[in-house]
């Protein structure tokens, strides 16, 4: 489906035309129409499927037209749309997307609300919340703080959107989300997106959504041009493997992922001892420190970035040569998201994963999803042998240590502020460029 086949208004379509994007991604095709009709949405979609545009485009189209799906005018002095984001980085990314999509919209304002800012930024947040920004993009903790100080009136909000809901619950924001939702009017239209659908998300959906349209986009497999391989090793061999990887070539654009911030700190210090030009991104840094690290990495002042999954959600760089999973992510979507940082924009890329004994079960699940066995590299000769690649079959009746089977013995698995005027839009609504159909721009009178 093409965007000009949807009911999005002409100002939105003109912005999309300027960005050379014409065809909807599957998540957009299935979400835009029911949102314009006023339906609640429960969407299951991973990062990179175009879900930010899937909810922003219909909201902005309706706000620009001035009427909600039930033909009621939007109040001018109220927050019309509240978008909740698990991290500052994702909130910033959504706010940047607003700049492109709202390029031709008059009177549509937005503000990103997140912690770690100076007094000037806080004053800007306060003013926008008090006056009623059209779209507010916020992290739960910071928004709750504003609510507790009486800075927010949610009684006339028209749209409530939860982006990466599973991440928010994983980060402990469940009570905050419920507290915020209780202040919303019963007429609010609620949209929830999650990469996964565990039981706690299903329960939250039942609490917040009214007869939702369910949209599910399968997790896509990594690009074939990513050279995936693994090192099966003991935990205490991982730093030596890193040293060997960096000695083998002059690596300049590398991201190393770990699921724990303490381990990110340890990897960072180990790399510094190897004289690797690196920086670390984790939740203990202030926002100013994170911005500084990211600026230095993007500009090439740093060769290597060590990051947790949570902060990595805001990393959008096209020239990453290599991704290293220091530990195996605990779900397939995180693995796909991590290694998908490389091999972008028609470039090739390499992805290494360091698999310790505790990682083997999770890595086997990834191989089952990929429907192939990932190449296992030989360990550097100077660090000794690693463990045999065995998989722990997890059941409620047996312990991990007593219930292992080897692939050799039959354990083979199956196979994304103001109206943005004056700026060139840079944010794509799609996961990748599409030029399948030309649309003539309307002459503006």
Secondary structure by P-SEA (a helix, b strand, c coil): cccccccccaaaaaaaaaaccccccaaaaacaaaaaabbbbbbbbccccccccccaaaaaaaaaacccccccccccccccbbbbbccaaaaaaaaaaaaaaacccccbbbbbbbccccaaaaaaaaaaaaacccbbbbcaaaaaaaaaacccccccccbbbbcaaaaaaaacaaaaaaaaaaaccccbbbbbbbccccaaaaaaaaacccccbbbbbcccccccccbbbbbbccccaaaaaaaaaaaaccccbbbbbbccaaaaaaaaaaaaaaccccccccccccaaaaaaaaaaaaaccccbbbbccccccccccccccccccccccccaaaaaaaacccccccccbbbbbbbcccaaaaaaaaaaaaccccbbbbccccccccccccccccccccccccbbbbccccccccccccccccccccccccccccccbbbbbcccc
